[in-house]
Amino acid sequence: MPTFSIIIPVYNRPNELKELLDSIKKQTFKDFDVTIIEDGSKITSEKLSLEYSTQFSIKYIAQTNQGPGPARNNGAFQASGSWLIFFDSDCIIPDNYLEIINKEVECTDFDCFGGPDKAHPNFNTIQKAIGYAMSSILTTGGIRGAKENLDIFYPRSFNLGVRNSVFNSLQGFSDMRFGEDLDFSMRLLKKGYSTKLLRKAFVYHKRRNNFRSFYKQVYNSGIARINLDIRHKGTMKIVHWIPAAFVLSHILILTVGIFYPFFLLSLLFIPMIILFHSFYVTKEIKTAFYSVPAAFTQTIGYGLGFIKAFISRKILGKSEFHAFHQNFYK
């Protein structure tokens, strides 16, 4: 029985998966196995998985498309490691990632952990800008609860580890298409289990390659926030309303600007702050400029999804839903 079982769902991303498997191959801590769950892909990773079978213990499982939660469950329920570690297929992990985790689980008592993500120096400009938008203190991105005085820490599935026994006691992830990782963390905490943020256990996360697909992702995240609040009463915080307020305030400014054009100058304030802050963080002027549309895409997309779900679910009482069913990956 290995210490760690790594679970990776994949959908039409063999090239990105190869980069992740290359980084797993280089781990300094070797007591692990890997399970790949092919979630109904047309471009499969079966041949790629076989290529790594001489490097480390790896299992390949193919299933019909069911979404990330059921895919992770399928792999996890067949895993034997003491700890289950979940990565998204578009991640790359540092060589000492498992070594860091092993030291933590040996000396600290917790049931579930998560870590941050970063942009790799080799990522393209849009990936770095989106990475900034998803982790900056100026946006709704980043790890909620990274500081104990902000909120409870909810690990996210792109970089999440949990005791095998705890995962099985919770019966894994739900069938939510978006927000399933937060739902899992919330159920885990409700059962009295503990979570821990491991700041040194970061991953390089590519996220999206263009603003169109990024918008679809964050729009569904806004919808998921309402769905989660209905499933888990009391988990909604004031911070979750900020993107919706951002959208509505900009609509108001644009409306007033029709009659008082000088008022539109106020729209330059936030982009300038983002530009200078991104340059301070990334040290790349091109990435800083791209960070402005990335941050606006993130905030507006999330805000619009949030508003739509609030009206649909809270006011009209409709059932749980998500958007872009047919073209989410296009």
Secondary structure, DSSP 8 states (H G I E B T S, - for coil): --SEEEEEEESS-HHHHHHHHHHHHT-S---EEEEEEEES-SS--HHHHHHTTTTS-EEEEEE----HHHHHHHHHTT---SEEEEE-TTEE--TTHHHHHHHHHHHS--SEEE--EE--TTS-HHHHHHHHHTT-TTSS-S-TTSSTTT------TTEEEEEHHHHHHTTS--S-SSSHHHHHHHHHHHTT--EEE-TT--EEE---SSHHHHHHHHHHHHHHHHHHHHHSTT---GGGGHHHHHHHHHHHHHHHHHH-GGGGGGGGHHHHHHHHHHHHHH--HHHHHHHHHHHHHHHHHHHHHHHHHIIIIIIS------S-TTTTT-
